[in-house]
């Protein structure tokens, strides 16, 4: 079809000519349109290089195409996908043109759009809008250089297909707005964002009607000053309450302008200049000057105060004004940087000379080709009105006196977050225009969904994972074809962990390490992943797996991308410019000697193509007289010594995308279980030494007094109170502790052995859930040589495990031989006859090992118990005591037992109760774990205690024998269930269901309740926190708690204060029968269950538990497979840490991970849906630390509150 025909159709000629023209338009558009190019799952044929470089052949359009968007109404907007000048491939189906900003079709004020339908079936009923900022910048910037179906990067002569086009995921429309921006004609007055929203909403209704998109989900995305546009537009759409046209479902803004410049630019700029000083090359004198000025102006204190307070202390004041004398630091620093580097790119701070031209004319033409969209032949194809096009400009009536609206964060943005509960604010950390810290302070000053700001710091956020993309090599081929004989300047995506993300109450905050101001341009893979999350295609941004539009494992390397790397958590491709200079010339240029980038050998880094600038020697290769590429092998780690700032930025480099691999460090927490710093190690050892010294010092002093009289030497007496204390400690040690220790050694009263059928089922459950039977045996036999574990040794172990007894096999020998035969089949070898020197771990038959507890210790326990009483009573709980006689049998004495008016119906179990008044929600039963009672759980119980009119009842049981008290022995299973049943019947009807929450040892009691025929039907949803009862057939819990010799600070804390406590040790050594306590997945029935697992748990093998619950087996692949449980993470308490006499680890040595050994970890990051058995994974926490931080508690509480709604 000729250009004249297109113009006739657009003019709307009447009569037959109009009908014929419309018909020819429709037919021509059908023939020209093709589907969008290069989705990430398509493998492209690479272009062949030759000299001179030949252009690739055009892609032939499909013979026939039908599209629901191509109608008589839209035909005039159809773009001939193969007719764009200088574009050597078909861009696919698209529509472009202008529509009015009112219901008047002849209105000269119009907005220009370019719409690309998606082939993705999931995009059937959705449309995503992209807006650029400015104000006055055309959205063609985003389409052509960020997220459109083709990409034309700076310094290149032609565009290339963009495999990260957002059209692969959803229907996309790029819109030039407000009026007078880009190709949008007119001169309508725009004074504020209300005018912007009014224009856009009227246009949008016309667009929906034109393309028949009524009822489509609408997502609005953009960057920069669109941070001002989008919230006002979205808010106005939502105010219509009309889902036919304005069905807004989500908002995403990158590097947004959402606050005053003083907050976003002035306050953070000095800190950014110091952080990136190795890149910016500002001298120390200048940096000292601006640092002092930032302090004087108030920026330093403002930044430090409000970037470290989570939750914020209250409303945040405005940032100090840059109008103060000497306080316009942003312009000052920018001018200084530009003086040092005339090619400085404020949008991507690591760019250096040469400053490449840009086909869009932005940031600079730099002497290159003309502005592409200012060509009349281009404008004609995309139905743009004849325009003297500038990428950024705007007419005289666009904010003639500035934007009079409040910044969006002080206006509609919080409301938009609340009404969509799907808002993303992203930030590139290499942006030197709008800084991430400024945006974070802005967020902290917003109030949405009932709270101000983030309640926990984003520094504890999850890693943002970006899959590798198969087409990377293809892109590089095209880029090199476009720029002969020069390094490719294509901005590649990178892969691996590319940043962080954090979500609270409907707002997600992301930071991308390698991105500048335009995230889709500099790290398109990260932007693509964020859009998948916005659209609901992935559950969270830590999901490790392919893009949703990608099939297979396209990692760009021969081996799959690994998530759990020990050497580094970041992978990707690094690009560095090489200067044609020698070392001496570089020294003269820089004013100092160039630094050498060292390539050191480390494991598990993906291949990287590196262009290096500056160093005189790289990996023993002399710098050559032209740009030189060095290929870093998979086993290498690129490290930039002396020019590294926190392993994030390498100086003197032109980086379009780069990565530095750094070891992963676990997130830290405090209080319940300490961490492993040197200070904490010294502290815990000092505490233990002091407590252990009390009886020695007391006895020594008490004996010294009669000895002085007996032998006639003088003794200096201590004050009477101190003497009384020493005397009491001595008496307690001699006449209480020593007899008690002897009493604890009495033999356990084992329950009757299970029936043979029950034993066989139990053995089958165990054998089906063992990955490596040989390693399993070694661990239960305390690391013994496998040759020493012979037939009789195994029978001895099986007798304890399955028959609840010791002694000779006797009549059970035949059954034992049957179990051994199965084990031999698993081992693939015969087990030797006889008995070896190996000794197995048998909790209820081995000696009960305890450590002395002084009266002083029990005084401390009593004081903490009093604090618990005060806290729970203050928050509305009532204490229900046991009988006075039973209360007096507990040491330390509990004074509140004597003044409370509430009585427990049980003989041994006291509890705290909050009345249940709700008619629509389930009550909660909570069972604590080993520790100092309910004290560590008081915040959790208080936060469960929601202040609502229909209160949810809570019963928190107290299990005294595991609460660091001298008291009665642990109750048998039947008696425990009977007493809990009595408590429930006192407060609830017999058929009342409840939510059962248990922690650590409390999950053992959960197992008992599930097996009780009377109580099991009453149990509704279950929350298991740090569960010790799941996978209890593995040796980790028994060994880690009772046999491990402590080394680290947290291990000493566990060993002395928990494992060696007399009551705890007796409970585990004489009352803990594992075959009664083990919890199998089938025991949970059809209940909704959530297991909360800590990634650094030093007791439970949470990796194994998580895989068992989510994947059905310990291997995580659905069937047992050879390997070592938890991938051999001995240093984290995962497996048994057994040493030989020389202190060397004997088993579970960490080896090179292979594809088969690698455990799928997707289950850790699945979105919680409240269905079936699910896991909440707390990657950086240790055992019980989930209760320490409000953020981690909140995740559990949200689950519990959802479960509370499950009234049947």
Secondary structure, DSSP 8 states (H G I E B T S, - for coil): --HHHHHHHHHT--HHHHHHHHHHHHHHHHHH----S--TT---------SS----------S----TT-STTTGGGB--TT-STT--S---S-EEEEEESSS-TT-S-EEEEEEE----GGGTTEEEEEE--TTTB-THHHIIIIISSEE--TT-SS-EE-TT-GGGTSEEEEEE-STTSTT------B-SHHHHHHHHHHHHHHHHHHTT-TT-EEEEEEETTHHHHHHHHHHHHHHHT-TTT-EEEEEEEES---S-HIIIIIHHHHHHHHHTHHHH---HHHHHHHHHHHHHHTHHHHHHHHTS-SS-SS-------TTSTT--HHHHHHHHHHHH-TT--TTSTT--SS----TT--S--TT-S--GGG-HHHHHHTT--S----SB---TTBSTT---S--GGGTTHHHHHHHHS-EEEEEETT-SSS-HHHHHHHHHT-EETTEES-SS-GGG-EEEEE---TTHHHHHHHHHHHSTTS--------EEEEEEEEEETTEEEEEETT--S-HHHH-HHHHHHHHHHHTTSSS-TT--S--TT--S---SSSS---SS-SS-SEE--------S--HHHHHHHHSS-----EEEE-SS---EEEE--S-SEETTEE--SS--EEEE-TTEEEE-SSSEETTTEESS---SS-------------SSS----HHHHHHHHHHHHHHHHHHHHHHHHHHHHHHHHHHT-------HHHHHHHHHHHHHIIIIIHHHHHHHTS---------HHHHHHHHHHHHHT-S-HHHHHHHHTTT--GGG--HHHHHHHHHHHHHS--S--GGGHHHHHHHHHHHHHHHTS---SS--S-----TTTS--------HHHHHHHHHHHHHHHHHHHHTT-EEEE--HHHHHTSBS--THHHH--EE-SSSS-EEEEE----SSS-EEEEE--SSSSSGGGHHHHHHHS---SS---EEEEE-GGGTT-B------HHHHHHHHHHHHHHHS-TT--EEEEEETTHHHHHHHHHH-TTTGGGEEEEEEES-SSBTTTSSHHHHHHHT----SHHHHHHIIIIIT-HHHHHHHHHS--HHHH-B-GGGGTT--EEEEEETT-SSS-HHHHHHHHHHSSTTSSSS--SS-GGGG-GGGTSS---B-TTS-B-S-------TTT----GGGG----SSSEEEEEETT--TTGGGTSHHHHHHHHHHHHHHHT---
